[in-house]
């Protein structure tokens, strides 16, 4: 059979293979009426509503049409989805450096910064942002499936970005470096799994930690990529007063029902105080009526 006959079949097999590597399971439905997901969703839509419309129009125009030069080039393009570095209203760091004092997902959560799955329908690795809602912060990350192909896939992509004849911005390297900074312990992976960001097909959270720590060893990321997000995280993280409020909120109101019970108790207390005040006030009025001027003169 000639090449022209097999070309369509080969293209379809390549597309199916890349699609299998890129696609992730859909997010779980949040059907609970009282859920902290509502706060994060409100924070997301308030921050990204106008931005998403602009990005979708720009994305449709900037869609790359030329054929990839390599299979890794095709995979990299699909994972990044022709990303463009964006700034969420923050002033860029003039020195291109962001001093990072936080270590992992647990520390971020203790400071009131929660990790959430990106709400974009076709999320890619470059869809990392941070939004704020009151004293809480939400770090939005794209979902990824972690299986036996994850380690060799990213190692090959990182090696491809290091090729001298390939001009790029080291986006894959920067993504792995950023994710590695969030994962130190199995509990970090557990939080990412609960948020729908990581889908662990390896069976062990320790194995996921080991894989990302190995891939992220000695990487040199692009300091400009995610610099605005890192700066926002650091600014929120170093505010001690906000950290105390977030810690109390996390320890005592982690459940929506606990939050509801707290406000119910406050309502009962307010009603009790009001009832007591009216009772005392009415007793005082009755006492004043009994103490007429005649009785006061006779005494």
ZIFEN-V684329 format. One record per run of one state. SS is the DSSP state (alpha for helix, beta for strand, coil for the rest). FROM is the first residue (numbers start at 1). TO is the last residue. If there is no record, write none. Layout:
ss=SS from=FROM to=TO
ss=SS from=FROM to=TO
This chain:
ss=coil from=1 to=2
ss=alpha from=3 to=22
ss=coil from=23 to=36
ss=alpha from=37 to=62
ss=coil from=63 to=70
ss=alpha from=71 to=80
ss=coil from=81 to=104
ss=alpha from=105 to=110
ss=coil from=111 to=112
ss=beta from=113 to=117
ss=coil from=118 to=128
ss=beta from=129 to=133
ss=coil from=134 to=135
ss=beta from=136 to=141
ss=coil from=142 to=143
ss=beta from=144 to=146
ss=coil from=147 to=147
ss=alpha from=148 to=161
ss=coil from=162 to=170
ss=alpha from=171 to=182
ss=coil from=183 to=185
ss=alpha from=186 to=194
ss=coil from=195 to=197
ss=beta from=198 to=200
ss=coil from=201 to=204
ss=alpha from=205 to=215
ss=coil from=216 to=226
ss=alpha from=227 to=237
ss=coil from=238 to=239
ss=alpha from=240 to=252
ss=coil from=253 to=255
ss=alpha from=256 to=290
ss=coil from=291 to=292
ss=alpha from=293 to=298
ss=coil from=299 to=299
